[in-house]
Amino acid sequence: MVEQYLQESFGIMREDILISPVTNKKVVVRELLLQVEREGSSENVLGTLQQIKGLGRKGAIVYLNGLSDQSK
């Protein structure tokens, strides 16, 4: 569900690679979404993405990078 929303709303595909400007860590969107599902926070992530939709693709990427930086 989150994957479909990212694709339709922001053009972010599951194969895309996110690179954090803070940690220089690379993560594939698919891996990040799997981690979110394992943690059971898909609903929260989807809700946040819907709230920041006005910020566009860049806002979504910044948010996803933040999730990636918080993990591990």
PDB file of N, H, CA, C and O in Angstrom:
ATOM      1  N   MET A   1       0.818  -1.186   0.000  1.00  0.00           N
ATOM      2  CA  MET A   1       0.000   0.000   0.000  1.00  0.00           C
ATOM      3  C   MET A   1       0.872   1.264   0.000  1.00  0.00           C
ATOM      4  O   MET A   1       0.628   2.189  -0.775  1.00  0.00           O
ATOM      5  N   VAL A   2       1.872   1.298   0.860  1.00  0.00           N
ATOM      6  H   VAL A   2       2.069   0.547   1.490  1.00  0.00           H
ATOM      7  CA  VAL A   2       2.790   2.438   0.897  1.00  0.00           C
ATOM      8  C   VAL A   2       3.555   2.516  -0.421  1.00  0.00           C
ATOM      9  O   VAL A   2       3.758   3.599  -0.970  1.00  0.00           O
ATOM     10  N   GLU A   3       3.972   1.365  -0.914  1.00  0.00           N
ATOM     11  H   GLU A   3       3.807   0.486  -0.468  1.00  0.00           H
ATOM     12  CA  GLU A   3       4.724   1.317  -2.174  1.00  0.00           C
ATOM     13  C   GLU A   3       3.906   1.908  -3.319  1.00  0.00           C
ATOM     14  O   GLU A   3       4.420   2.696  -4.113  1.00  0.00           O
ATOM     15  N   GLN A   4       2.648   1.531  -3.402  1.00  0.00           N
ATOM     16  H   GLN A   4       2.230   0.891  -2.757  1.00  0.00           H
ATOM     17  CA  GLN A   4       1.773   2.030  -4.459  1.00  0.00           C
ATOM     18  C   GLN A   4       1.574   3.542  -4.313  1.00  0.00           C
ATOM     19  O   GLN A   4       1.585   4.265  -5.309  1.00  0.00           O
ATOM     20  N   TYR A   5       1.396   4.015  -3.096  1.00  0.00           N
ATOM     21  H   TYR A   5       1.387   3.427  -2.287  1.00  0.00           H
ATOM     22  CA  TYR A   5       1.209   5.441  -2.850  1.00  0.00           C
ATOM     23  C   TYR A   5       2.456   6.230  -3.256  1.00  0.00           C
ATOM     24  O   TYR A   5       2.349   7.289  -3.873  1.00  0.00           O
ATOM     25  N   LEU A   6       3.625   5.718  -2.914  1.00  0.00           N
ATOM     26  H   LEU A   6       3.712   4.857  -2.413  1.00  0.00           H
ATOM     27  CA  LEU A   6       4.869   6.388  -3.296  1.00  0.00           C
ATOM     28  C   LEU A   6       4.985   6.497  -4.812  1.00  0.00           C
ATOM     29  O   LEU A   6       5.394   7.529  -5.343  1.00  0.00           O
ATOM     30  N   GLN A   7       4.623   5.428  -5.494  1.00  0.00           N
ATOM     31  H   GLN A   7       4.291   4.589  -5.063  1.00  0.00           H
ATOM     32  CA  GLN A   7       4.734   5.411  -6.950  1.00  0.00           C
ATOM     33  C   GLN A   7       3.732   6.370  -7.591  1.00  0.00           C
ATOM     34  O   GLN A   7       4.093   7.141  -8.480  1.00  0.00           O
ATOM     35  N   GLU A   8       2.488   6.325  -7.147  1.00  0.00           N
ATOM     36  H   GLU A   8       2.194   5.699  -6.425  1.00  0.00           H
ATOM     37  CA  GLU A   8       1.448   7.144  -7.766  1.00  0.00           C
ATOM     38  C   GLU A   8       1.575   8.623  -7.411  1.00  0.00           C
ATOM     39  O   GLU A   8       1.349   9.481  -8.264  1.00  0.00           O
ATOM     40  N   SER A   9       1.929   8.928  -6.181  1.00  0.00           N
ATOM     41  H   SER A   9       2.112   8.231  -5.488  1.00  0.00           H
ATOM     42  CA  SER A   9       1.949  10.315  -5.723  1.00  0.00           C
ATOM     43  C   SER A   9       3.274  11.031  -5.962  1.00  0.00           C
ATOM     44  O   SER A   9       3.297  12.236  -6.212  1.00  0.00           O
ATOM     45  N   PHE A  10       4.371  10.292  -5.885  1.00  0.00           N
ATOM     46  H   PHE A  10       4.352   9.313  -5.681  1.00  0.00           H
ATOM     47  CA  PHE A  10       5.679  10.934  -5.946  1.00  0.00           C
ATOM     48  C   PHE A  10       6.584  10.400  -7.052  1.00  0.00           C
ATOM     49  O   PHE A  10       7.656  10.956  -7.294  1.00  0.00           O
ATOM     50  N   GLY A  11       6.171   9.343  -7.716  1.00  0.00           N
ATOM     51  H   GLY A  11       5.301   8.891  -7.519  1.00  0.00           H
ATOM     52  CA  GLY A  11       7.010   8.751  -8.761  1.00  0.00           C
ATOM     53  C   GLY A  11       8.222   8.023  -8.204  1.00  0.00           C
ATOM     54  O   GLY A  11       9.216   7.835  -8.905  1.00  0.00           O
ATOM     55  N   ILE A  12       8.139   7.613  -6.945  1.00  0.00           N
ATOM     56  H   ILE A  12       7.331   7.766  -6.376  1.00  0.00           H
ATOM     57  CA  ILE A  12       9.241   6.895  -6.304  1.00  0.00           C
ATOM     58  C   ILE A  12       8.983   5.402  -6.465  1.00  0.00           C
ATOM     59  O   ILE A  12       7.966   4.884  -6.004  1.00  0.00           O
ATOM     60  N   MET A  13       9.907   4.722  -7.119  1.00  0.00           N
ATOM     61  H   MET A  13      10.733   5.143  -7.493  1.00  0.00           H
ATOM     62  CA  MET A  13       9.753   3.300  -7.405  1.00  0.00           C
ATOM     63  C   MET A  13      10.469   2.470  -6.343  1.00  0.00           C
ATOM     64  O   MET A  13      11.364   2.959  -5.654  1.00  0.00           O
ATOM     65  N   ARG A  14      10.063   1.212  -6.223  1.00  0.00           N
ATOM     66  H   ARG A  14       9.336   0.815  -6.783  1.00  0.00           H
ATOM     67  CA  ARG A  14      10.659   0.332  -5.213  1.00  0.00           C
ATOM     68  C   ARG A  14      12.127   0.043  -5.485  1.00  0.00           C
ATOM     69  O   ARG A  14      12.860  -0.335  -4.571  1.00  0.00           O
ATOM     70  N   GLU A  15      12.567   0.213  -6.722  1.00  0.00           N
ATOM     71  H   GLU A  15      11.972   0.520  -7.465  1.00  0.00           H
ATOM     72  CA  GLU A  15      13.965  -0.051  -7.076  1.00  0.00           C
ATOM     73  C   GLU A  15      14.866   1.164  -6.867  1.00  0.00           C
ATOM     74  O   GLU A  15      16.088   1.054  -6.971  1.00  0.00           O
ATOM     75  N   ASP A  16      14.273   2.317  -6.576  1.00  0.00           N
ATOM     76  H   ASP A  16      13.280   2.407  -6.492  1.00  0.00           H
ATOM     77  CA  ASP A  16      15.058   3.535  -6.394  1.00  0.00           C
ATOM     78  C   ASP A  16      15.980   3.404  -5.183  1.00  0.00           C
ATOM     79  O   ASP A  16      15.666   2.715  -4.212  1.00  0.00           O
ATOM     80  N   ILE A  17      17.105   4.069  -5.264  1.00  0.00           N
ATOM     81  H   ILE A  17      17.360   4.628  -6.053  1.00  0.00           H
ATOM     82  CA  ILE A  17      18.082   4.055  -4.175  1.00  0.00           C
ATOM     83  C   ILE A  17      18.087   5.427  -3.509  1.00  0.00           C
ATOM     84  O   ILE A  17      18.220   6.454  -4.175  1.00  0.00           O
ATOM     85  N   LEU A  18      17.943   5.428  -2.207  1.00  0.00           N
ATOM     86  H   LEU A  18      17.835   4.593  -1.666  1.00  0.00           H
ATOM     87  CA  LEU A  18      18.008   6.656  -1.427  1.00  0.00           C
ATOM     88  C   LEU A  18      19.406   6.771  -0.831  1.00  0.00           C
ATOM     89  O   LEU A  18      19.954   5.795  -0.320  1.00  0.00           O
ATOM     90  N   ILE A  19      19.973   7.960  -0.899  1.00  0.00           N
ATOM     91  H   ILE A  19      19.528   8.753  -1.314  1.00  0.00           H
ATOM     92  CA  ILE A  19      21.283   8.210  -0.302  1.00  0.00           C
ATOM     93  C   ILE A  19      21.117   9.334   0.709  1.00  0.00           C
ATOM     94  O   ILE A  19      20.756  10.456   0.354  1.00  0.00           O
ATOM     95  N   SER A  20      21.381   9.026   1.958  1.00  0.00           N
ATOM     96  H   SER A  20      21.674   8.114   2.247  1.00  0.00           H
ATOM     97  CA  SER A  20      21.227  10.008   3.021  1.00  0.00           C
ATOM     98  C   SER A  20      22.333  11.056   2.938  1.00  0.00           C
ATOM     99  O   SER A  20      23.511  10.704   2.873  1.00  0.00           O
ATOM    100  N   PRO A  21      21.971  12.343   2.938  1.00  0.00           N
ATOM    101  CA  PRO A  21      22.997  13.386   2.932  1.00  0.00           C
ATOM    102  C   PRO A  21      23.725  13.486   4.275  1.00  0.00           C
ATOM    103  O   PRO A  21      24.824  14.037   4.347  1.00  0.00           O
ATOM    104  N   VAL A  22      23.122  12.960   5.328  1.00  0.00           N
ATOM    105  H   VAL A  22      22.229  12.513   5.270  1.00  0.00           H
ATOM    106  CA  VAL A  22      23.716  13.035   6.662  1.00  0.00           C
ATOM    107  C   VAL A  22      24.737  11.926   6.876  1.00  0.00           C
ATOM    108  O   VAL A  22      25.866  12.182   7.295  1.00  0.00           O
ATOM    109  N   THR A  23      24.331  10.684   6.584  1.00  0.00           N
ATOM    110  H   THR A  23      23.414  10.475   6.244  1.00  0.00           H
ATOM    111  CA  THR A  23      25.190   9.536   6.870  1.00  0.00           C
ATOM    112  C   THR A  23      25.833   8.934   5.627  1.00  0.00           C
ATOM    113  O   THR A  23      26.689   8.055   5.727  1.00  0.00           O
ATOM    114  N   ASN A  24      25.419   9.408   4.459  1.00  0.00           N
ATOM    115  H   ASN A  24      24.724  10.122   4.378  1.00  0.00           H
ATOM    116  CA  ASN A  24      25.885   8.880   3.173  1.00  0.00           C
ATOM    117  C   ASN A  24      25.522   7.398   3.005  1.00  0.00           C
ATOM    118  O   ASN A  24      26.123   6.689   2.197  1.00  0.00           O
ATOM    119  N   LYS A  25      24.540   6.948   3.771  1.00  0.00           N
ATOM    120  H   LYS A  25      24.051   7.523   4.427  1.00  0.00           H
ATOM    121  CA  LYS A  25      24.075   5.565   3.735  1.00  0.00           C
ATOM    122  C   LYS A  25      23.136   5.374   2.541  1.00  0.00           C
ATOM    123  O   LYS A  25      22.266   6.205   2.284  1.00  0.00           O
ATOM    124  N   LYS A  26      23.325   4.274   1.822  1.00  0.00           N
ATOM    125  H   LYS A  26      24.032   3.599   2.031  1.00  0.00           H
ATOM    126  CA  LYS A  26      22.468   3.961   0.679  1.00  0.00           C
ATOM    127  C   LYS A  26      21.488   2.872   1.076  1.00  0.00           C
ATOM    128  O   LYS A  26      21.857   1.898   1.732  1.00  0.00           O
ATOM    129  N   VAL A  27      20.233   3.045   0.670  1.00  0.00           N
ATOM    130  H   VAL A  27      19.933   3.837   0.137  1.00  0.00           H
ATOM    131  CA  VAL A  27      19.213   2.035   0.943  1.00  0.00           C
ATOM    132  C   VAL A  27      18.232   2.014  -0.228  1.00  0.00           C
ATOM    133  O   VAL A  27      17.850   3.057  -0.759  1.00  0.00           O
ATOM    134  N   VAL A  28      17.837   0.811  -0.615  1.00  0.00           N
ATOM    135  H   VAL A  28      18.148  -0.036  -0.184  1.00  0.00           H
ATOM    136  CA  VAL A  28      16.850   0.645  -1.675  1.00  0.00           C
ATOM    137  C   VAL A  28      15.470   0.832  -1.043  1.00  0.00           C
ATOM    138  O   VAL A  28      15.216   0.339   0.056  1.00  0.00           O
ATOM    139  N   VAL A  29      14.592   1.536  -1.728  1.00  0.00           N
ATOM    140  H   VAL A  29      14.798   1.937  -2.621  1.00  0.00           H
ATOM    141  CA  VAL A  29      13.254   1.810  -1.207  1.00  0.00           C
ATOM    142  C   VAL A  29      12.561   0.514  -0.790  1.00  0.00           C
ATOM    143  O   VAL A  29      11.897   0.474   0.246  1.00  0.00           O
ATOM    144  N   ARG A  30      12.707  -0.529  -1.576  1.00  0.00           N
ATOM    145  H   ARG A  30      13.246  -0.497  -2.417  1.00  0.00           H
ATOM    146  CA  ARG A  30      12.085  -1.828  -1.275  1.00  0.00           C
ATOM    147  C   ARG A  30      12.513  -2.322   0.107  1.00  0.00           C
ATOM    148  O   ARG A  30      11.681  -2.786   0.886  1.00  0.00           O
ATOM    149  N   GLU A  31      13.809  -2.224   0.413  1.00  0.00           N
ATOM    150  H   GLU A  31      14.486  -1.847  -0.220  1.00  0.00           H
ATOM    151  CA  GLU A  31      14.320  -2.674   1.713  1.00  0.00           C
ATOM    152  C   GLU A  31      13.749  -1.836   2.852  1.00  0.00           C
ATOM    153  O   GLU A  31      13.398  -2.365   3.907  1.00  0.00           O
ATOM    154  N   LEU A  32      13.659  -0.542   2.634  1.00  0.00           N
ATOM    155  H   LEU A  32      13.943  -0.112   1.777  1.00  0.00           H
ATOM    156  CA  LEU A  32      13.115   0.347   3.658  1.00  0.00           C
ATOM    157  C   LEU A  32      11.647   0.031   3.924  1.00  0.00           C
ATOM    158  O   LEU A  32      11.208   0.032   5.074  1.00  0.00           O
ATOM    159  N   LEU A  33      10.889  -0.238   2.864  1.00  0.00           N
ATOM    160  H   LEU A  33      11.246  -0.239   1.930  1.00  0.00           H
ATOM    161  CA  LEU A  33       9.472  -0.564   3.024  1.00  0.00           C
ATOM    162  C   LEU A  33       9.282  -1.899   3.737  1.00  0.00           C
ATOM    163  O   LEU A  33       8.360  -2.051   4.538  1.00  0.00           O
ATOM    164  N   LEU A  34      10.149  -2.864   3.449  1.00  0.00           N
ATOM    165  H   LEU A  34      10.898  -2.741   2.798  1.00  0.00           H
ATOM    166  CA  LEU A  34      10.078  -4.153   4.153  1.00  0.00           C
ATOM    167  C   LEU A  34      10.346  -3.969   5.644  1.00  0.00           C
ATOM    168  O   LEU A  34       9.690  -4.586   6.483  1.00  0.00           O
ATOM    169  N   GLN A  35      11.301  -3.128   5.959  1.00  0.00           N
ATOM    170  H   GLN A  35      11.834  -2.627   5.277  1.00  0.00           H
ATOM    171  CA  GLN A  35      11.629  -2.853   7.355  1.00  0.00           C
ATOM    172  C   GLN A  35      10.449  -2.179   8.059  1.00  0.00           C
ATOM    173  O   GLN A  35      10.122  -2.517   9.196  1.00  0.00           O
ATOM    174  N   VAL A  36       9.819  -1.231   7.381  1.00  0.00           N
ATOM    175  H   VAL A  36      10.085  -0.956   6.457  1.00  0.00           H
ATOM    176  CA  VAL A  36       8.664  -0.536   7.949  1.00  0.00           C
ATOM    177  C   VAL A  36       7.535  -1.528   8.225  1.00  0.00           C
ATOM    178  O   VAL A  36       6.875  -1.451   9.261  1.00  0.00           O
ATOM    179  N   GLU A  37       7.317  -2.456   7.299  1.00  0.00           N
ATOM    180  H   GLU A  37       7.853  -2.519   6.457  1.00  0.00           H
ATOM    181  CA  GLU A  37       6.278  -3.475   7.487  1.00  0.00           C
ATOM    182  C   GLU A  37       6.605  -4.379   8.675  1.00  0.00           C
ATOM    183  O   GLU A  37       5.722  -4.715   9.464  1.00  0.00           O
ATOM    184  N   ARG A  38       7.872  -4.772   8.800  1.00  0.00           N
ATOM    185  H   ARG A  38       8.589  -4.500   8.159  1.00  0.00           H
ATOM    186  CA  ARG A  38       8.280  -5.624   9.926  1.00  0.00           C
ATOM    187  C   ARG A  38       8.043  -4.926  11.263  1.00  0.00           C
ATOM    188  O   ARG A  38       7.638  -5.555  12.240  1.00  0.00           O
ATOM    189  N   GLU A  39       8.298  -3.634  11.293  1.00  0.00           N
ATOM    190  H   GLU A  39       8.627  -3.123  10.499  1.00  0.00           H
ATOM    191  CA  GLU A  39       8.122  -2.864  12.527  1.00  0.00           C
ATOM    192  C   GLU A  39       6.651  -2.574  12.808  1.00  0.00           C
ATOM    193  O   GLU A  39       6.297  -2.150  13.909  1.00  0.00           O
ATOM    194  N   GLY A  40       5.798  -2.802  11.817  1.00  0.00           N
ATOM    195  H   GLY A  40       6.085  -3.146  10.923  1.00  0.00           H
ATOM    196  CA  GLY A  40       4.367  -2.562  11.987  1.00  0.00           C
ATOM    197  C   GLY A  40       3.975  -1.100  11.945  1.00  0.00           C
ATOM    198  O   GLY A  40       2.945  -0.718  12.501  1.00  0.00           O
ATOM    199  N   SER A  41       4.776  -0.282  11.298  1.00  0.00           N
ATOM    200  H   SER A  41       5.612  -0.593  10.846  1.00  0.00           H
ATOM    201  CA  SER A  41       4.480   1.148  11.258  1.00  0.00           C
ATOM    202  C   SER A  41       4.062   1.633   9.872  1.00  0.00           C
ATOM    203  O   SER A  41       4.192   2.818   9.566  1.00  0.00           O
ATOM    204  N   SER A  42       3.567   0.737   9.043  1.00  0.00           N
ATOM    205  H   SER A  42       3.461  -0.226   9.292  1.00  0.00           H
ATOM    206  CA  SER A  42       3.139   1.109   7.691  1.00  0.00           C
ATOM    207  C   SER A  42       2.051   2.175   7.711  1.00  0.00           C
ATOM    208  O   SER A  42       2.080   3.115   6.916  1.00  0.00           O
ATOM    209  N   GLU A  43       1.092   2.026   8.620  1.00  0.00           N
ATOM    210  H   GLU A  43       1.068   1.263   9.266  1.00  0.00           H
ATOM    211  CA  GLU A  43      -0.019   2.987   8.710  1.00  0.00           C
ATOM    212  C   GLU A  43       0.507   4.381   9.060  1.00  0.00           C
ATOM    213  O   GLU A  43       0.068   5.374   8.480  1.00  0.00           O
ATOM    214  N   ASN A  44       1.444   4.454  10.005  1.00  0.00           N
ATOM    215  H   ASN A  44       1.800   3.647  10.476  1.00  0.00           H
ATOM    216  CA  ASN A  44       2.013   5.748  10.397  1.00  0.00           C
ATOM    217  C   ASN A  44       2.783   6.381   9.250  1.00  0.00           C
ATOM    218  O   ASN A  44       2.674   7.584   9.011  1.00  0.00           O
ATOM    219  N   VAL A  45       3.560   5.571   8.541  1.00  0.00           N
ATOM    220  H   VAL A  45       3.648   4.594   8.736  1.00  0.00           H
ATOM    221  CA  VAL A  45       4.351   6.076   7.419  1.00  0.00           C
ATOM    222  C   VAL A  45       3.427   6.584   6.321  1.00  0.00           C
ATOM    223  O   VAL A  45       3.655   7.658   5.763  1.00  0.00           O
ATOM    224  N   LEU A  46       2.393   5.823   6.009  1.00  0.00           N
ATOM    225  H   LEU A  46       2.207   4.951   6.462  1.00  0.00           H
ATOM    226  CA  LEU A  46       1.442   6.237   4.976  1.00  0.00           C
ATOM    227  C   LEU A  46       0.750   7.535   5.379  1.00  0.00           C
ATOM    228  O   LEU A  46       0.588   8.435   4.555  1.00  0.00           O
ATOM    229  N   GLY A  47       0.343   7.632   6.635  1.00  0.00           N
ATOM    230  H   GLY A  47       0.474   6.901   7.304  1.00  0.00           H
ATOM    231  CA  GLY A  47      -0.304   8.851   7.118  1.00  0.00           C
ATOM    232  C   GLY A  47       0.604  10.064   7.010  1.00  0.00           C
ATOM    233  O   GLY A  47       0.165  11.137   6.595  1.00  0.00           O
ATOM    234  N   THR A  48       1.854   9.900   7.378  1.00  0.00           N
ATOM    235  H   THR A  48       2.210   9.029   7.715  1.00  0.00           H
ATOM    236  CA  THR A  48       2.810  11.004   7.286  1.00  0.00           C
ATOM    237  C   THR A  48       3.037  11.399   5.836  1.00  0.00           C
ATOM    238  O   THR A  48       3.084  12.588   5.519  1.00  0.00           O
ATOM    239  N   LEU A  49       3.178  10.420   4.954  1.00  0.00           N
ATOM    240  H   LEU A  49       3.140   9.455   5.211  1.00  0.00           H
ATOM    241  CA  LEU A  49       3.367  10.723   3.532  1.00  0.00           C
ATOM    242  C   LEU A  49       2.170  11.486   2.973  1.00  0.00           C
ATOM    243  O   LEU A  49       2.341  12.392   2.158  1.00  0.00           O
ATOM    244  N   GLN A  50       0.972  11.132   3.399  1.00  0.00           N
ATOM    245  H   GLN A  50       0.833  10.396   4.061  1.00  0.00           H
ATOM    246  CA  GLN A  50      -0.222  11.842   2.937  1.00  0.00           C
ATOM    247  C   GLN A  50      -0.223  13.274   3.450  1.00  0.00           C
ATOM    248  O   GLN A  50      -0.659  14.184   2.744  1.00  0.00           O
ATOM    249  N   GLN A  51       0.258  13.483   4.667  1.00  0.00           N
ATOM    250  H   GLN A  51       0.612  12.744   5.241  1.00  0.00           H
ATOM    251  CA  GLN A  51       0.303  14.827   5.239  1.00  0.00           C
ATOM    252  C   GLN A  51       1.333  15.711   4.549  1.00  0.00           C
ATOM    253  O   GLN A  51       1.121  16.915   4.407  1.00  0.00           O
ATOM    254  N   ILE A  52       2.447  15.126   4.118  1.00  0.00           N
ATOM    255  H   ILE A  52       2.620  14.147   4.233  1.00  0.00           H
ATOM    256  CA  ILE A  52       3.506  15.939   3.507  1.00  0.00           C
ATOM    257  C   ILE A  52       3.433  15.943   1.984  1.00  0.00           C
ATOM    258  O   ILE A  52       4.372  16.381   1.320  1.00  0.00           O
ATOM    259  N   LYS A  53       2.341  15.465   1.433  1.00  0.00           N
ATOM    260  H   LYS A  53       1.578  15.109   1.972  1.00  0.00           H
ATOM    261  CA  LYS A  53       2.200  15.394  -0.024  1.00  0.00           C
ATOM    262  C   LYS A  53       2.439  16.759  -0.676  1.00  0.00           C
ATOM    263  O   LYS A  53       2.968  16.836  -1.785  1.00  0.00           O
ATOM    264  N   GLY A  54       2.051  17.822   0.007  1.00  0.00           N
ATOM    265  H   GLY A  54       1.621  17.760   0.908  1.00  0.00           H
ATOM    266  CA  GLY A  54       2.237  19.167  -0.521  1.00  0.00           C
ATOM    267  C   GLY A  54       3.700  19.539  -0.715  1.00  0.00           C
ATOM    268  O   GLY A  54       4.010  20.450  -1.482  1.00  0.00           O
ATOM    269  N   LEU A  55       4.592  18.853  -0.036  1.00  0.00           N
ATOM    270  H   LEU A  55       4.341  18.113   0.587  1.00  0.00           H
ATOM    271  CA  LEU A  55       6.023  19.130  -0.180  1.00  0.00           C
ATOM    272  C   LEU A  55       6.611  18.464  -1.415  1.00  0.00           C
ATOM    273  O   LEU A  55       7.747  18.743  -1.799  1.00  0.00           O
ATOM    274  N   GLY A  56       5.834  17.582  -2.033  1.00  0.00           N
ATOM    275  H   GLY A  56       4.911  17.355  -1.721  1.00  0.00           H
ATOM    276  CA  GLY A  56       6.260  16.947  -3.278  1.00  0.00           C
ATOM    277  C   GLY A  56       7.263  15.827  -3.087  1.00  0.00           C
ATOM    278  O   GLY A  56       7.478  15.316  -1.987  1.00  0.00           O
ATOM    279  N   ARG A  57       7.865  15.472  -4.207  1.00  0.00           N
ATOM    280  H   ARG A  57       7.690  15.887  -5.100  1.00  0.00           H
ATOM    281  CA  ARG A  57       8.798  14.342  -4.248  1.00  0.00           C
ATOM    282  C   ARG A  57       9.984  14.550  -3.306  1.00  0.00           C
ATOM    283  O   ARG A  57      10.403  13.630  -2.603  1.00  0.00           O
ATOM    284  N   LYS A  58      10.515  15.767  -3.304  1.00  0.00           N
ATOM    285  H   LYS A  58      10.175  16.514  -3.876  1.00  0.00           H
ATOM    286  CA  LYS A  58      11.681  16.046  -2.465  1.00  0.00           C
ATOM    287  C   LYS A  58      11.348  15.867  -0.981  1.00  0.00           C
ATOM    288  O   LYS A  58      12.155  15.327  -0.224  1.00  0.00           O
ATOM    289  N   GLY A  59      10.171  16.314  -0.570  1.00  0.00           N
ATOM    290  H   GLY A  59       9.515  16.752  -1.185  1.00  0.00           H
ATOM    291  CA  GLY A  59       9.750  16.141   0.814  1.00  0.00           C
ATOM    292  C   GLY A  59       9.634  14.678   1.197  1.00  0.00           C
ATOM    293  O   GLY A  59      10.024  14.280   2.295  1.00  0.00           O
ATOM    294  N   ALA A  60       9.090  13.871   0.277  1.00  0.00           N
ATOM    295  H   ALA A  60       8.773  14.195  -0.614  1.00  0.00           H
ATOM    296  CA  ALA A  60       8.954  12.434   0.535  1.00  0.00           C
ATOM    297  C   ALA A  60      10.323  11.774   0.649  1.00  0.00           C
ATOM    298  O   ALA A  60      10.529  10.907   1.498  1.00  0.00           O
ATOM    299  N   ILE A  61      11.248  12.178  -0.198  1.00  0.00           N
ATOM    300  H   ILE A  61      11.080  12.882  -0.888  1.00  0.00           H
ATOM    301  CA  ILE A  61      12.596  11.604  -0.162  1.00  0.00           C
ATOM    302  C   ILE A  61      13.303  11.978   1.142  1.00  0.00           C
ATOM    303  O   ILE A  61      13.977  11.143   1.746  1.00  0.00           O
ATOM    304  N   VAL A  62      13.149  13.223   1.573  1.00  0.00           N
ATOM    305  H   VAL A  62      12.601  13.901   1.082  1.00  0.00           H
ATOM    306  CA  VAL A  62      13.753  13.652   2.839  1.00  0.00           C
ATOM    307  C   VAL A  62      13.172  12.835   3.995  1.00  0.00           C
ATOM    308  O   VAL A  62      13.907  12.404   4.883  1.00  0.00           O
ATOM    309  N   TYR A  63      11.860  12.626   3.985  1.00  0.00           N
ATOM    310  H   TYR A  63      11.262  12.977   3.264  1.00  0.00           H
ATOM    311  CA  TYR A  63      11.213  11.831   5.037  1.00  0.00           C
ATOM    312  C   TYR A  63      11.719  10.388   5.028  1.00  0.00           C
ATOM    313  O   TYR A  63      12.044   9.837   6.080  1.00  0.00           O
ATOM    314  N   LEU A  64      11.784   9.780   3.851  1.00  0.00           N
ATOM    315  H   LEU A  64      11.520  10.227   2.996  1.00  0.00           H
ATOM    316  CA  LEU A  64      12.262   8.394   3.745  1.00  0.00           C
ATOM    317  C   LEU A  64      13.724   8.281   4.177  1.00  0.00           C
ATOM    318  O   LEU A  64      14.109   7.306   4.822  1.00  0.00           O
ATOM    319  N   ASN A  65      14.532   9.273   3.822  1.00  0.00           N
ATOM    320  H   ASN A  65      14.219  10.065   3.297  1.00  0.00           H
ATOM    321  CA  ASN A  65      15.930   9.268   4.272  1.00  0.00           C
ATOM    322  C   ASN A  65      15.997   9.342   5.792  1.00  0.00           C
ATOM    323  O   ASN A  65      16.851   8.704   6.408  1.00  0.00           O
ATOM    324  N   GLY A  66      15.111  10.110   6.394  1.00  0.00           N
ATOM    325  H   GLY A  66      14.418  10.628   5.894  1.00  0.00           H
ATOM    326  CA  GLY A  66      15.060  10.188   7.852  1.00  0.00           C
ATOM    327  C   GLY A  66      14.729   8.843   8.476  1.00  0.00           C
ATOM    328  O   GLY A  66      15.317   8.453   9.485  1.00  0.00           O
ATOM    329  N   LEU A  67      13.778   8.133   7.866  1.00  0.00           N
ATOM    330  H   LEU A  67      13.300   8.450   7.046  1.00  0.00           H
ATOM    331  CA  LEU A  67      13.449   6.786   8.347  1.00  0.00           C
ATOM    332  C   LEU A  67      14.655   5.866   8.240  1.00  0.00           C
ATOM    333  O   LEU A  67      14.937   5.077   9.141  1.00  0.00           O
ATOM    334  N   SER A  68      15.350   5.981   7.137  1.00  0.00           N
ATOM    335  H   SER A  68      15.121   6.623   6.404  1.00  0.00           H
ATOM    336  CA  SER A  68      16.526   5.141   6.900  1.00  0.00           C
ATOM    337  C   SER A  68      17.620   5.433   7.933  1.00  0.00           C
ATOM    338  O   SER A  68      18.263   4.514   8.439  1.00  0.00           O
ATOM    339  N   ASP A  69      17.823   6.704   8.235  1.00  0.00           N
ATOM    340  H   ASP A  69      17.301   7.450   7.824  1.00  0.00           H
ATOM    341  CA  ASP A  69      18.854   7.093   9.203  1.00  0.00           C
ATOM    342  C   ASP A  69      18.518   6.613  10.613  1.00  0.00           C
ATOM    343  O   ASP A  69      19.419   6.318  11.398  1.00  0.00           O
ATOM    344  N   GLN A  70      17.236   6.534  10.936  1.00  0.00           N
ATOM    345  H   GLN A  70      16.504   6.774  10.298  1.00  0.00           H
ATOM    346  CA  GLN A  70      16.811   6.091  12.266  1.00  0.00           C
ATOM    347  C   GLN A  70      16.998   4.597  12.454  1.00  0.00           C
ATOM    348  O   GLN A  70      17.141   4.121  13.580  1.00  0.00           O
ATOM    349  N   SER A  71      16.999   3.860  11.362  1.00  0.00           N
ATOM    350  H   SER A  71      16.884   4.246  10.446  1.00  0.00           H
ATOM    351  CA  SER A  71      17.101   2.400  11.455  1.00  0.00           C
ATOM    352  C   SER A  71      18.544   1.967  11.672  1.00  0.00           C
ATOM    353  O   SER A  71      19.490   2.670  11.316  1.00  0.00           O
ATOM    354  N   LYS A  72      18.680   0.802  12.259  1.00  0.00           N
ATOM    355  H   LYS A  72      17.912   0.231  12.548  1.00  0.00           H
ATOM    356  CA  LYS A  72      19.974   0.139  12.476  1.00  0.00           C
ATOM    357  C   LYS A  72      20.853   0.972  13.304  1.00  0.00           C
ATOM    358  O   LYS A  72      21.983   0.580  13.593  1.00  0.00           O
TER     359      LYS A  72
END
